[in-house]
């Protein structure tokens, strides 16, 4: 009997110890469980099926429906506050294109460790969708300063191209994310030009580089493509007496159905762009830069636009020959058609 009692006591003590250990490690176990649940959403692909099983909230920008869902995990900010950020970013894109580029889109928010907006990816193969990773400790100020979500939404507004022309998909998103934010009042004009002027040189060809189609480096893909868009914007405006610009060209592509869910050859999109503006600026610039590095004088361009770059901002020279072009690029534009 005494031996049985000792055994029972030992078993009881062991059970208490196990419970105490579980309680001590419960926060860690919760993190492990959350990470396991989240793993299905952290692959390179868009988890369409898993997304459709999550609780969803519907937003509307222009005439388009945006379905928002949150992957497992916690955020310091409320889901309502994050949804407000998504709405505001979508409205920036809607204002630039005159409509949200696609009729409907899925938007997946994935909480991850850290702060700020970490990264994002846009998809089109089963309908327009994007996923964006937001740090668990992200603040409202960090969301307000974010550029990533605008960049990914801009991807909705151009057809899917082959990998040779990835520079066009990434470049136009890199350029427009800044222009659209300035037009919407989300960023000051001087700040927008300073960011473009201090970053654009990353897209210049280096020794041994070929043209944009044949130099798939990071700098040439993102900033080389952005440089193409800036030059196209300026050239269109010069040839049309500032009546049209890249914004009109890209709105025409969207109006023709050239969005992320469609596979197009690049020349089809360029041809539509040129038809919309009445000048062949985009196809001609592509022919100049597709295979050869071309001759690009950025310093001359900034001078002609009246942009003087300082250490943390820019100043404007309103007497510069292309000052009116500079102002027009960053000015909001109503929906317009060529007549």
Secondary structure, 3 states (H helix, E strand, C coil): CHHHHHHHHHHHHHHHHHHHHHHHHHHHHHHHHHHHHHHHHCCCCCCHHHHHCCCEEEEEECCEEEEEEECCCCCCCCHHHHHHHHHHHHHHHHHHHCCCCCCEEEEEEEEECCCCEEEEEEECCCCCEEEEEEECCCCHHHHHCCCHHHHHHHHCCCCECCHHHHHHHHHHHHHHHHHHHHHCCCCCHHHHHHHHHHHHHHHCCCCCCCCHHHCCCHHHHHHHHHHHHHHHHHHHHHHCCCCCCHHHHHHHHHHCCCCCCCECCHHHHHHHHHHHHCCCHHHHHHHHHCCCCCCCCHHHHHHHHCEEECCCCEEECCCCCCHHHHHHHCCCCCCCCCC
